[in-house]
Amino acid sequence: MPNNDIGFILFSNNSEIDLPFIFNFDIADQVLGLDLINWGSKLMKFEEMKAKMIAKRKEASDDPQKKKTKPSRSIEEFVGIYHNPSYGKLEFIVEENQLIGKFGKDSKLETNHYHYDTYTITITHLGGFDDIKFVTFRDNFKGEISHLEINAEPMLDPIKFEKINKENMK
């Protein structure tokens, strides 16, 4: 809470429970002298709403994978650095004929072709759990890869990452 010259850190060794989040908000309310709120109840309602939205999207999609397709270009053309102002840089390289993603320090994102120019990426660097996302590479009217879209957040539309051209890398 920089406006109040207040900061605190809450550590937890279990990322699978919501208790740290509840404590965090509860402590903030107490420090600021605000009325206490039942954050557990609010968080539970949010989680229920999120689960319903995820189920609704899954039900609507029913695995829309188009079988027996291939990318529109060689995997080398997907290579590059892609940027989003909020999420930072996402890089794709080729290792042993496989498209590999990198996000942040020391992270590798396993990719698998899904259909056309869409790949799945498996994120394994955050606490050891696997989180699968879809990445679709998009091109411009010249037929060059200009950006990608990733379903980074379950409750948001896909997030757009612009490809950084060599001319823009200053």
Backbone as a chain_set.jsonl record, in Angstrom:
{"seq": "MPNNDIGFILFSNNSEIDLPFIFNFDIADQVLGLDLINWGSKLMKFEEMKAKMIAKRKEASDDPQKKKTKPSRSIEEFVGIYHNPSYGKLEFIVEENQLIGKFGKDSKLETNHYHYDTYTITITHLGGFDDIKFVTFRDNFKGEISHLEINAEPMLDPIKFEKINKENMK", "coords": {"N": [[0.845, -1.171, 0.0], [1.502, 1.52, -1.163], [0.654, 4.206, -1.115], [0.074, 4.632, 1.519], [2.408, 4.271, 2.816], [2.904, 1.659, 3.676], [3.749, -1.725, 3.925], [3.705, -5.26, 3.639], [4.58, -8.715, 3.974], [3.406, -11.897, 3.269], [4.033, -15.179, 3.791], [3.647, -18.47, 2.48], [3.618, -21.995, 2.374], [2.011, -23.48, 0.772], [0.418, -23.503, -2.137], [-2.023, -24.318, -2.962], [-4.231, -23.681, -1.513], [-6.595, -21.186, -0.445], [-6.177, -19.68, 1.799], [-3.856, -17.963, 2.338], [-4.437, -15.745, 0.646], [-6.827, -14.837, 1.751], [-5.979, -14.14, 4.363], [-4.206, -12.092, 3.641], [-5.869, -10.012, 2.571], [-7.494, -9.606, 4.816], [-5.649, -8.744, 6.771], [-4.785, -6.37, 5.552], [-7.198, -4.881, 5.618], [-7.471, -4.604, 8.417], [-5.118, -3.179, 9.103], [-5.577, -0.793, 7.757], [-7.751, 0.071, 9.119], [-10.325, -0.557, 8.303], [-13.722, -1.752, 7.897], [-14.27, -5.141, 8.754], [-14.336, -7.73, 6.396], [-15.852, -10.647, 5.095], [-13.718, -12.29, 3.589], [-13.205, -14.884, 2.804], [-15.702, -15.909, 2.04], [-16.274, -14.178, -0.088], [-14.17, -14.829, -1.822], [-14.753, -17.494, -2.293], [-17.162, -17.267, -3.714], [-16.192, -15.984, -5.976], [-14.456, -17.986, -6.978], [-16.341, -19.974, -7.55], [-17.792, -18.693, -9.576], [-15.755, -18.417, -11.473], [-15.174, -21.137, -11.99], [-17.592, -21.919, -13.168], [-17.542, -20.342, -15.491], [-15.284, -21.386, -16.782], [-16.112, -24.031, -17.172], [-18.292, -23.544, -18.841], [-17.025, -22.458, -21.114], [-15.486, -24.661, -21.817], [-17.457, -26.545, -22.359], [-18.667, -25.318, -24.515], [-16.666, -25.478, -26.368], [-15.916, -28.214, -26.641], [-13.569, -29.712, -27.405], [-12.361, -28.466, -29.977], [-10.436, -29.21, -31.809], [-8.969, -29.472, -34.967], [-8.343, -32.205, -36.73], [-5.485, -33.808, -38.26], [-4.136, -31.605, -39.429], [-1.689, -29.145, -40.429], [0.934, -26.768, -39.65], [0.928, -23.518, -41.248], [3.328, -22.75, -42.176], [6.944, -23.086, -41.939], [8.39, -24.12, -38.801], [10.434, -22.441, -38.059], [9.654, -19.908, -38.835], [7.971, -19.068, -36.845], [9.598, -18.385, -34.833], [10.856, -15.979, -32.549], [10.643, -12.903, -30.647], [7.989, -11.939, -28.674], [5.821, -9.407, -27.496], [3.934, -8.071, -24.792], [2.47, -5.327, -23.181], [1.579, -5.66, -20.505], [2.226, -8.284, -19.723], [4.828, -8.763, -20.488], [7.684, -10.219, -22.121], [7.566, -12.922, -24.4], [9.198, -15.567, -25.706], [10.016, -17.48, -28.595], [11.814, -20.259, -29.72], [13.697, -22.637, -31.691], [14.505, -25.874, -30.869], [16.145, -28.831, -31.415], [14.427, -29.461, -33.59], [11.964, -28.77, -32.525], [9.476, -26.51, -31.479], [10.008, -24.223, -28.948], [8.996, -22.471, -26.089], [9.826, -19.56, -24.173], [9.519, -17.921, -21.128], [10.09, -15.451, -18.962], [12.699, -15.792, -16.472], [14.753, -18.589, -16.826], [12.703, -20.356, -17.704], [11.04, -22.869, -19.528], [8.767, -23.554, -22.026], [6.945, -26.168, -22.967], [5.921, -27.053, -26.193], [3.274, -28.133, -28.333], [1.998, -29.092, -31.456], [-1.271, -28.145, -32.258], [-3.495, -27.446, -34.019], [-3.476, -26.176, -37.379], [-2.082, -22.998, -37.153], [-1.922, -23.022, -34.438], [-0.754, -23.818, -31.244], [-0.312, -25.863, -28.334], [0.868, -24.901, -25.161], [2.736, -26.006, -22.439], [3.005, -25.065, -19.213], [5.368, -25.392, -16.826], [6.985, -24.319, -14.913], [6.059, -23.017, -12.646], [5.799, -23.749, -9.554], [5.661, -26.442, -10.133], [3.293, -27.454, -11.214], [1.298, -28.405, -14.01], [0.125, -26.352, -16.544], [-1.921, -25.861, -19.17], [-1.976, -23.958, -22.085], [-3.333, -22.248, -24.954], [-1.786, -21.14, -27.89], [-1.956, -19.034, -30.583], [-0.573, -18.219, -33.607], [-0.522, -15.315, -35.555], [-0.846, -13.706, -38.761], [0.115, -10.867, -40.855], [-1.09, -8.746, -43.559], [0.916, -9.131, -45.376], [1.645, -11.693, -45.074], [3.397, -12.293, -43.075], [4.359, -13.349, -39.796], [2.845, -11.515, -37.316], [1.868, -11.228, -34.763], [0.867, -12.951, -31.729], [-1.698, -14.79, -30.077], [-2.8, -15.659, -26.856], [-4.454, -17.754, -24.549], [-4.246, -16.701, -21.797], [-5.49, -16.018, -19.37], [-8.192, -17.455, -17.664], [-10.669, -16.145, -17.514], [-10.679, -14.107, -19.32], [-10.588, -12.659, -22.643], [-8.432, -13.923, -25.283], [-4.985, -12.95, -24.912], [-3.043, -10.541, -26.552], [0.144, -10.608, -28.035], [2.556, -8.694, -29.477], [4.778, -9.206, -32.212], [8.185, -8.598, -31.983], [10.056, -6.856, -34.156], [13.3, -6.991, -35.716], [14.136, -4.422, -36.322], [12.836, -2.955, -34.366], [14.044, -3.584, -31.97], [15.488, -1.99, -30.05]], "CA": [[0.0, 0.0, 0.0], [2.482, 2.599, -1.252], [0.075, 5.513, -0.759], [0.006, 4.716, 2.982], [3.735, 3.895, 3.317], [2.74, 0.389, 4.382], [3.984, -2.923, 3.156], [3.888, -6.474, 4.43], [4.745, -9.926, 3.181], [2.814, -13.079, 3.876], [4.588, -16.377, 3.173], [2.903, -19.705, 2.646], [4.247, -23.088, 1.643], [0.979, -24.251, 0.105], [-0.256, -22.645, -3.114], [-3.276, -24.933, -3.374], [-5.338, -23.23, -0.675], [-6.841, -19.754, -0.547], [-5.975, -19.024, 3.087], [-2.948, -16.805, 2.276], [-5.134, -14.608, 0.047], [-7.797, -14.349, 2.736], [-5.198, -13.439, 5.397], [-3.646, -10.888, 3.049], [-6.91, -8.99, 2.534], [-7.93, -9.359, 6.182], [-4.611, -7.929, 7.412], [-4.85, -5.04, 4.937], [-8.366, -4.202, 6.185], [-7.191, -4.249, 9.813], [-4.086, -2.136, 9.13], [-6.19, 0.445, 7.283], [-8.882, 0.41, 9.983], [-11.582, -0.729, 7.57], [-14.63, -2.778, 8.404], [-13.851, -6.481, 8.361], [-15.138, -8.36, 5.346], [-15.663, -12.084, 5.019], [-13.019, -12.515, 2.329], [-13.349, -16.291, 2.435], [-16.965, -16.034, 1.326], [-16.129, -13.481, -1.372], [-13.272, -15.61, -2.669], [-15.481, -18.704, -2.675], [-18.098, -16.881, -4.77], [-15.387, -15.734, -7.166], [-13.989, -19.287, -7.483], [-17.502, -20.638, -8.14], [-18.076, -18.001, -10.826], [-14.671, -18.771, -12.389], [-15.371, -22.534, -12.38], [-18.728, -21.954, -14.093], [-17.112, -19.773, -16.764], [-14.369, -22.341, -17.406], [-16.939, -25.155, -17.616], [-19.098, -23.075, -19.966], [-16.139, -22.377, -22.271], [-15.102, -26.029, -22.203], [-18.647, -27.158, -22.948], [-18.884, -24.695, -25.823], [-15.616, -25.865, -27.307], [-15.912, -29.669, -26.839], [-12.34, -30.002, -28.135], [-12.555, -28.068, -31.38], [-9.238, -29.495, -32.583], [-9.112, -29.957, -36.334], [-7.365, -33.289, -36.866], [-4.698, -33.979, -39.484], [-3.738, -30.337, -40.038], [-0.297, -28.801, -40.177], [1.135, -25.316, -39.663], [0.933, -22.9, -42.571], [4.71, -22.384, -42.505], [7.937, -23.834, -41.168], [8.416, -23.66, -37.405], [11.41, -21.358, -37.932], [8.979, -18.619, -39.026], [7.315, -18.688, -35.589], [10.666, -17.963, -33.915], [10.957, -14.544, -32.321], [10.252, -12.363, -29.348], [6.66, -11.34, -28.719], [5.717, -8.545, -26.317], [2.671, -7.502, -24.326], [2.838, -4.354, -22.138], [1.259, -6.127, -19.149], [2.799, -9.594, -19.427], [6.25, -8.794, -20.805], [8.144, -10.876, -23.345], [7.419, -14.362, -24.603], [10.106, -15.871, -26.812], [9.953, -18.819, -29.171], [13.024, -20.708, -30.389], [13.62, -24.028, -32.141], [15.528, -26.775, -30.318], [15.956, -30.207, -31.876], [13.247, -29.493, -34.461], [10.766, -28.561, -31.698], [9.241, -25.126, -31.075], [10.09, -24.102, -27.494], [8.708, -21.134, -25.594], [10.524, -19.1, -22.972], [8.823, -16.81, -20.49], [10.759, -15.18, -17.693], [14.018, -16.375, -16.245], [14.909, -20.043, -16.711], [11.499, -21.141, -17.937], [10.831, -23.436, -20.851], [7.376, -23.926, -22.23], [6.841, -27.249, -23.954], [4.865, -26.784, -27.163], [2.805, -29.221, -29.192], [1.1, -28.596, -32.495], [-2.68, -28.453, -31.981], [-3.998, -27.449, -35.388], [-3.073, -25.016, -38.171], [-1.004, -22.234, -36.516], [-2.176, -23.025, -32.997], [0.016, -24.787, -30.463], [-0.524, -25.843, -26.893], [2.098, -24.79, -24.39], [2.59, -26.518, -21.087], [3.797, -24.26, -18.293], [5.736, -26.268, -15.71], [7.959, -23.679, -14.029], [5.424, -22.374, -11.498], [5.407, -24.661, -8.49], [5.631, -27.828, -10.554], [2.038, -27.93, -11.775], [1.19, -28.194, -15.447], [-0.979, -25.505, -16.95], [-1.887, -25.882, -20.629], [-2.552, -22.78, -22.729], [-3.322, -22.267, -26.408], [-1.12, -20.015, -28.536], [-2.208, -18.989, -32.014], [0.254, -17.241, -34.304], [-1.309, -14.6, -36.565], [-0.012, -12.985, -39.72], [-0.402, -9.618, -41.398], [-1.487, -8.872, -44.959], [2.088, -9.551, -46.144], [1.883, -13.105, -44.803], [4.436, -12.419, -42.051], [3.837, -13.451, -38.433], [2.853, -10.178, -36.717], [1.551, -11.315, -33.337], [0.254, -14.196, -31.293], [-2.743, -14.661, -29.06], [-2.71, -16.755, -25.891], [-5.538, -17.744, -23.558], [-3.478, -16.628, -20.551], [-6.367, -15.907, -18.202], [-9.417, -18.192, -17.99], [-11.876, -15.318, -17.555], [-10.47, -13.023, -20.272], [-10.333, -13.007, -24.032], [-6.998, -14.149, -25.483], [-4.091, -11.811, -24.767], [-2.259, -10.334, -27.768], [1.56, -10.294, -27.923], [3.083, -8.229, -30.763], [6.117, -9.688, -32.528], [9.173, -7.527, -32.021], [10.915, -6.968, -35.331], [14.69, -6.642, -35.462], [14.257, -2.957, -36.378], [12.237, -2.404, -33.139], [14.691, -4.163, -30.796], [16.451, -1.049, -29.459]], "C": [[0.896, 1.241, 0.0], [1.934, 3.977, -0.872], [0.011, 5.728, 0.746], [1.362, 4.417, 3.621], [3.682, 2.62, 4.152], [3.034, -0.754, 3.42], [4.11, -4.109, 4.088], [3.973, -7.655, 3.481], [4.149, -11.088, 3.957], [3.344, -14.292, 3.113], [3.708, -17.581, 3.467], [3.619, -20.793, 1.864], [3.219, -23.974, 0.948], [0.207, -23.335, -0.834], [-1.612, -23.196, -3.538], [-4.463, -24.536, -2.5], [-5.435, -21.716, -0.755], [-6.554, -18.986, 0.738], [-4.99, -17.855, 3.028], [-3.61, -15.56, 1.679], [-6.111, -13.983, 1.041], [-7.076, -13.575, 3.833], [-4.68, -12.109, 4.876], [-4.671, -9.752, 3.063], [-7.378, -8.617, 3.941], [-6.93, -8.459, 6.918], [-4.647, -6.504, 6.866], [-6.026, -4.25, 5.498], [-8.09, -3.735, 7.608], [-6.175, -3.115, 9.901], [-4.68, -0.785, 8.726], [-7.393, 0.872, 8.124], [-10.224, 0.302, 9.293], [-12.459, -1.773, 8.244], [-14.154, -4.14, 7.907], [-14.854, -7.072, 7.379], [-14.857, -9.856, 5.385], [-15.046, -12.42, 3.656], [-13.114, -13.963, 1.875], [-14.601, -16.513, 1.613], [-16.876, -15.373, -0.051], [-15.265, -14.279, -2.343], [-13.964, -16.884, -3.153], [-16.461, -18.393, -3.807], [-17.36, -16.636, -6.08], [-14.939, -17.051, -7.793], [-15.14, -20.054, -8.14], [-17.835, -20.027, -9.503], [-17.025, -18.377, -11.886], [-14.846, -20.209, -12.892], [-16.522, -22.674, -13.38], [-18.326, -21.432, -15.469], [-16.186, -20.737, -17.511], [-15.156, -23.529, -17.95], [-17.762, -24.769, -18.839], [-18.253, -22.991, -21.235], [-15.749, -23.767, -22.765], [-16.269, -26.722, -22.901], [-18.889, -26.608, -24.341], [-17.861, -25.176, -26.837], [-15.661, -27.348, -27.641], [-14.776, -30.099, -27.767], [-12.497, -29.721, -29.627], [-11.369, -28.38, -32.29], [-9.591, -30.049, -33.961], [-7.988, -30.96, -36.562], [-6.672, -33.244, -38.225], [-4.41, -32.667, -40.203], [-2.261, -30.115, -39.764], [-0.157, -27.281, -40.217], [1.226, -24.786, -41.093], [2.337, -22.562, -43.055], [5.667, -23.227, -41.684], [7.993, -23.277, -39.742], [9.416, -22.533, -37.197], [10.758, -19.987, -38.083], [8.22, -18.162, -37.78], [8.314, -18.15, -34.571], [10.663, -16.447, -33.782], [10.563, -14.184, -30.908], [8.93, -11.629, -29.537], [6.457, -10.571, -27.413], [4.275, -8.103, -26.069], [3.021, -6.553, -23.192], [2.579, -4.833, -20.709], [1.998, -7.401, -18.77], [4.291, -9.697, -19.721], [6.528, -9.548, -22.086], [7.958, -12.392, -23.277], [8.244, -14.678, -25.843], [9.894, -17.303, -27.288], [11.228, -19.082, -29.955], [12.775, -22.124, -30.896], [14.798, -24.778, -31.539], [15.187, -28.185, -30.771], [14.656, -30.382, -32.665], [11.924, -29.321, -33.715], [10.665, -27.083, -31.347], [9.188, -25.08, -29.554], [9.792, -22.663, -27.114], [9.521, -20.835, -24.357], [9.766, -17.889, -22.434], [9.47, -16.582, -19.134], [12.076, -15.927, -17.597], [13.923, -17.897, -16.092], [13.634, -20.843, -16.917], [11.483, -21.648, -19.369], [9.381, -23.876, -20.93], [7.329, -24.968, -23.338], [5.698, -26.921, -24.904], [4.519, -28.051, -27.933], [1.856, -28.626, -30.215], [-0.323, -29.056, -32.181], [-3.437, -28.567, -33.311], [-3.609, -26.129, -36.061], [-1.905, -24.288, -37.498], [-1.233, -22.075, -35.013], [-1.395, -24.161, -32.352], [-0.507, -24.776, -29.035], [0.843, -25.626, -26.265], [1.792, -25.288, -22.99], [3.545, -25.748, -20.197], [4.092, -25.121, -17.074], [6.646, -25.583, -14.696], [7.353, -23.042, -12.782], [4.961, -23.42, -10.496], [5.24, -26.097, -8.917], [4.305, -28.306, -11.107], [1.99, -27.59, -13.263], [-0.061, -27.4, -15.758], [-0.902, -25.397, -18.466], [-2.635, -24.67, -21.171], [-2.498, -22.977, -24.235], [-2.671, -20.99, -26.917], [-1.406, -20.102, -30.026], [-1.373, -17.869, -32.617], [-0.573, -16.646, -35.432], [-0.372, -13.871, -37.52], [-0.684, -11.697, -40.181], [-0.73, -9.808, -42.882], [-0.326, -9.255, -45.873], [2.388, -11.039, -45.953], [2.98, -13.347, -43.794], [3.775, -12.535, -40.683], [3.961, -12.064, -37.782], [2.586, -10.204, -35.216], [1.051, -12.722, -33.012], [-0.808, -13.866, -30.266], [-2.659, -15.88, -28.163], [-3.853, -16.629, -24.89], [-4.918, -17.777, -22.159], [-4.345, -16.645, -19.301], [-7.705, -16.555, -18.519], [-10.658, -17.322, -18.122], [-11.758, -14.145, -18.54], [-10.372, -13.557, -21.688], [-8.839, -13.246, -24.196], [-6.192, -12.851, -25.447], [-3.201, -11.737, -26.003], [-0.822, -9.927, -27.416], [2.045, -9.911, -29.317], [4.483, -8.796, -30.986], [7.049, -8.485, -32.633], [10.076, -7.778, -33.221], [12.324, -6.529, -34.977], [14.892, -5.13, -35.48], [13.786, -2.312, -35.065], [12.978, -2.816, -31.872], [15.756, -3.254, -30.195], [16.105, -0.751, -28.033]], "O": [[1.035, 1.923, 1.016], [2.674, 4.82, -0.364], [-0.095, 6.864, 1.209], [1.455, 4.318, 4.844], [4.328, 2.516, 5.195], [2.62, -0.742, 2.26], [4.579, -3.964, 5.217], [3.503, -7.603, 2.345], [4.373, -11.231, 5.159], [3.121, -14.409, 1.908], [3.113, -17.7, 4.538], [4.17, -20.527, 0.795], [3.53, -25.105, 0.574], [-0.567, -22.49, -0.387], [-2.282, -22.603, -4.384], [-5.58, -25.004, -2.723], [-4.463, -21.043, -1.097], [-6.675, -17.762, 0.762], [-5.27, -16.82, 3.632], [-3.374, -14.447, 2.148], [-6.206, -12.761, 1.154], [-7.501, -12.479, 4.2], [-4.71, -11.106, 5.591], [-4.367, -8.649, 3.518], [-7.63, -7.446, 4.223], [-7.329, -7.521, 7.609], [-4.551, -5.542, 7.627], [-5.876, -3.072, 5.823], [-8.428, -2.609, 7.972], [-6.353, -2.187, 10.69], [-4.322, 0.247, 9.292], [-7.987, 1.919, 7.868], [-11.168, 1.001, 9.662], [-11.99, -2.571, 9.056], [-13.692, -4.269, 6.773], [-16.066, -6.92, 7.533], [-13.737, -10.273, 5.679], [-15.744, -12.78, 2.708], [-13.104, -14.235, 0.675], [-14.574, -17.22, 0.605], [-17.337, -15.927, -1.049], [-15.581, -14.394, -3.527], [-13.776, -17.299, -4.296], [-16.577, -19.17, -4.755], [-17.827, -17.022, -7.152], [-15.032, -17.218, -9.009], [-14.946, -20.707, -9.165], [-18.123, -20.744, -10.461], [-17.362, -18.624, -13.045], [-14.685, -20.472, -14.084], [-16.435, -23.456, -14.327], [-18.713, -21.997, -16.491], [-16.292, -20.886, -18.728], [-14.899, -23.986, -19.063], [-17.917, -25.566, -19.765], [-18.698, -23.399, -22.307], [-15.69, -24.02, -23.968], [-16.085, -27.401, -23.911], [-19.272, -27.348, -25.247], [-18.156, -25.272, -28.028], [-15.466, -27.721, -28.798], [-14.999, -30.761, -28.781], [-12.734, -30.627, -30.426], [-11.297, -27.879, -33.412], [-10.401, -30.967, -34.095], [-6.814, -30.59, -36.582], [-7.205, -32.714, -39.2], [-4.434, -32.609, -41.432], [-1.658, -30.823, -38.958], [-1.022, -26.587, -40.753], [1.56, -25.521, -42.022], [2.524, -22.141, -44.196], [5.24, -23.998, -40.826], [7.68, -22.109, -39.51], [9.271, -21.747, -36.261], [11.249, -19.006, -37.525], [7.865, -16.988, -37.672], [7.931, -17.539, -33.573], [10.493, -15.723, -34.763], [10.203, -15.036, -30.095], [8.779, -10.809, -30.442], [6.873, -11.029, -26.349], [3.517, -7.807, -26.993], [3.798, -6.924, -22.312], [3.302, -4.44, -19.793], [2.36, -7.578, -17.607], [4.95, -10.624, -19.251], [5.727, -9.53, -23.02], [8.165, -13.03, -22.245], [8.006, -14.114, -26.911], [9.629, -18.21, -26.498], [11.671, -18.251, -30.748], [11.759, -22.736, -30.567], [15.949, -24.364, -31.683], [14.08, -28.673, -30.54], [13.893, -31.321, -32.436], [10.872, -29.694, -34.235], [11.658, -26.468, -30.96], [8.415, -25.811, -28.935], [10.288, -21.735, -27.753], [9.865, -21.733, -23.589], [9.421, -16.967, -23.173], [9.398, -17.442, -18.257], [12.498, -16.605, -18.534], [13.11, -18.409, -15.322], [13.501, -21.925, -16.346], [11.865, -20.938, -20.3], [8.849, -24.493, -20.007], [7.634, -24.681, -24.495], [4.613, -26.549, -24.457], [5.364, -28.919, -28.15], [1.024, -27.776, -29.897], [-0.547, -30.227, -31.873], [-3.943, -29.63, -33.671], [-3.436, -25.106, -35.399], [-0.848, -24.885, -37.292], [-0.784, -21.103, -34.405], [-1.377, -25.293, -32.836], [-1.081, -23.784, -28.585], [1.854, -26.109, -26.775], [0.726, -25.022, -22.434], [4.758, -25.777, -20.406], [3.173, -25.536, -16.367], [7.04, -26.207, -13.711], [8.101, -22.564, -11.93], [3.84, -23.92, -10.592], [4.728, -26.909, -8.145], [4.191, -29.483, -11.448], [2.576, -26.602, -13.705], [-1.157, -27.724, -15.301], [0.086, -24.889, -18.996], [-3.767, -24.39, -20.778], [-1.709, -23.779, -24.734], [-2.967, -19.895, -26.437], [-1.132, -21.122, -30.659], [-1.455, -16.717, -32.19], [-1.242, -17.367, -36.173], [0.734, -13.474, -37.154], [-1.869, -11.465, -39.939], [-0.649, -10.924, -43.395], [-0.546, -9.657, -47.016], [3.284, -11.581, -46.6], [3.457, -14.474, -43.656], [2.751, -11.901, -40.431], [5.057, -11.508, -37.707], [3.022, -9.315, -34.485], [0.844, -13.555, -33.894], [-0.805, -12.791, -29.666], [-2.471, -16.999, -28.638], [-4.178, -15.53, -24.439], [-5.052, -18.762, -21.433], [-3.964, -17.228, -18.286], [-8.305, -16.239, -19.546], [-11.616, -17.724, -18.783], [-12.64, -13.287, -18.587], [-10.109, -14.739, -21.91], [-8.052, -12.825, -23.349], [-6.654, -11.8, -25.89], [-2.666, -12.752, -26.449], [-0.6, -9.024, -26.609], [1.956, -10.717, -30.244], [5.284, -8.859, -30.053], [6.735, -7.49, -33.286], [10.774, -8.79, -33.287], [12.514, -5.768, -34.028], [15.725, -4.609, -34.738], [14.275, -1.246, -34.69], [12.565, -2.423, -30.781], [16.841, -3.731, -29.862], [16.805, 0.02, -27.377]]}, "num_chains": 1, "name": "protein.A"}
